[in-house]
């Protein structure tokens, strides 16, 4: 079970400090620790395991971490046959089932919920056929708002990436500007230049040629800048997504 699964289960069950949870299927005890941190300091997790070796290993770990009998109880019990025990009737805010056949445990669940509030249940099932049988059992016991979810963990990151600029569309230049000045024009310009007086040369509009060249250089620089890519911070996701762990079925 991944952390996204654990966090979503706790949220959907509405757990908070002081809540009382019945957990069927202690396993390694990792989710029991997660539940304990959620309901501490005044809540309680009653965890039950059918396998003696796993039960003893988890019990030793809870003791080493100072949780046993403070926020966690751990018992060896087959809840699919024996239920949750008379001592737990009317005590729970929520039930979490991580067993192969949750439909056999569901008939025992209504008795453990508190009568003063709506009880919530969650079932962790790897296969869809388990979900189908679980839903039928929930409906038979009068549960409502039955929903199933599948959680995937996709990693996102932020990177600097080059983005091409969209250059503005310019009107095409006239043919004479593209091909340059023809020979006759050059000859006429040379003749005019030779016949000019000093006063004509001083007042000649062609003196603005230097300014035109500077303007063309600036336009070229701006065009080059427009063609340079912009560097933006963009979000990227991982190509692979962590695979399916289980289906989460919830009901009230």
N, C-alpha and C positions, 0 to 999 in steps of 0.2 A: 504494500500500500504506500503510495507516494504522498508527500505533504499536501499537494492540491486536493487529493481525495479526503485526507483527514480534515483539512480546513473547511471544505465544503460540507462534510458530514456534520461537524460541530455547528456550523452556521445554520444549516437546514433544521437541525434538531433544536435550535434555540437554546443551546447550553450556555451557562454563565456561572460565575462563582455562587456556590450554594446549591447547584443542581445535583440531582441524584440520578445516576445512569446505571442500567443493567447491561453488561457486556457479555455476550455469549461467544466464546472462542478467543481465549486469551492469546494463544499463539506465542510469539516472541515477547509480547508485552509492550511493543513499541507504541501501538495506538493507546494502550492503557496509560502509558506515561503522558501522551498527548492529552487524553481526557482529564487526567489528574491535574495537569497544569491549567486546564480550562476551568475546572470547578472548584479549585482550591481557593481559600483555605477552609471553607465550611461545607463544601459538597462532599460527595462520596461516589466512587466507582466500584460497583460490585461485579467483579470479573469472574467468569466461570469457564473452566476448561475440562474437556473429556479425557485428554491424554495425560497419564500420570507423570511422564518424564517432562513434558512441556510445562505442566502445572508446577512441578517442584522447581524447575529452573526459573520460571517467572517469579515464583514466590521468593526464592533466594535473592533475585535481583531487586524486587520491591523492598525487601528487608534491608538490603545494602544501601538503597537509595533513600531510606527513611520514609517510605510511602505506606508500607503495610500497616493496616489498622488506623491510619491517620486520614488518608484520602482514598485508599484502595483496600478492598478485601479480595481475597483470592481463594476460590473453592473448587474442589474436584467434583464436577456434576455433569450429567448428561441432561441438559435442559429440554432436549427433544422428547425425552421419556418422563423425566422427573419434574420438569418445570423449574421455576425459579425459587421454590421453597416458600413455605407459609410465612416465614419471617420477613419476606420481602413484599408481601401483598400490600398494595396501596401505598408503596413507598417511592415509586420511580416517576421521574419527569420524562424520561426517554429510555428507549431500548435500542441496542445495536446488536445485530445478528451477523456474525461472520462464521457461518457453519455451512456445510455442504447441502443440507436439507432444511432451510429456514421454514418451509411450509409446515413442518412437524412441530416447530417451536412456537409458531404464531398463535395457536389456540390458547397457549398459556400466558400470552402477553397482556390481554385486557385486565387480568386480575392484579398486575403489578403496578398499574398506573394510579397516580393520585386522583382522587375523586373531585378535587377542587380545581383542576385545570385540564386542558386538553393534552393528552399524551401523544408523543410522536415516536415513530419507529423507523429505523433504517436497516436495510439488508444489503450486504456486500456479496455479490454473486458474479463469478467469472463468465458464466455461460448464459445465453439468452433463454435457453429452455428452463433454467432455474428461475429466471425472472418471471416467465409465464406461470409456472406453478405457484410462485410466491404471490403474484397478483391475485390469482384465484383464491388462495387461502386468505389473503387480506380482505377480499370482498366478502368471503363467507363469514368472517368474524366481525363484519360491520365497519371496517375501516373505510375512510373516505379520503379525498384529495390524494389519490395514489398517483405517483409520478416516478419516472425512471430517468436517470441521467448517466451520461458517460463523460468522464473528465479526461482531457488531453492536455499535456504540458508542452507548449510551444515557446521557445526562447526567442526574444527580440533583442536587437542591438541597434546602436546609433553609430553611423559611419559618415565620414566626409567623402562625398562623391562628386565628380565633375558633371555638370549639366550644361549641354550646349545652349547657346543663346539663340533666340529667334531674331535674326537680322531683319530690319525693315526693308520693304520692297521698294527699290528705286526705279524711276523711269529710265528707259534706255537712252543713252546719249545719242545725239545726231551723228550721222555718218562722218561728217567732216571732223568732229571732235574725236571720234574713234580712230580715224585714219590719219589724222594730222592735217596740216595746211598744204595745199597743192603747190606745184612749182610756180604757176603764174602769180599766185598770191605772194610767195616768197620774193619773186622778182620785183613786184610792185612795191613791196615793203622796203626792199633794198634801195630802190630808186627814190622813194619818198624820203628815206633816211638821209641820202646824200644831198638832197635839195633843201634840207631844213636849215633855218637860221638858228643861232644860239637861243633866241627868244622862243622859237617854235619848240626847240628841244626841251627848254625849261618847262614849257606849258603842255608838253605832249602827254596825253592820257596814258601812253604806254609806260610812263614812269611808275605806274601802279603795278608793273609786272612783279616786282619783288613782293609786294603785298599779296598778289594772287598766288605766288609760289608758296608763301608761308601758309596761306589759307588751305592750299591743296595738301601741304604736309600735315596740317592739323586734321584735315578730313581723313587722310590716310591713317593717321594714328588712331582716330576715333573708330574707323572701320576695323582696324586690327584689334582694337579693344573689344568691339562687338563680337568678333569672331572667336575671341578667347573664351573658353568655358568658364562658367561660374561654379564655385565650390560651395555646395550646400550640405547641411547635415540631414541625412535621410535615415529612415527606419528600415531595417532589414530583418527578416525572420529566418529561422533555421530551416535548412532544406528538409531535415528529418524531424518528425515528431515522436516523442516518447510513446511507445506502443501502449495499447489498451491494457489496463489492469483488471478492471471489473465494471459491472453495471451497478449503480447505486439506486435502490428502490426506496422511496419514502412514502409514508402515509400517516394519517392522524386518526 
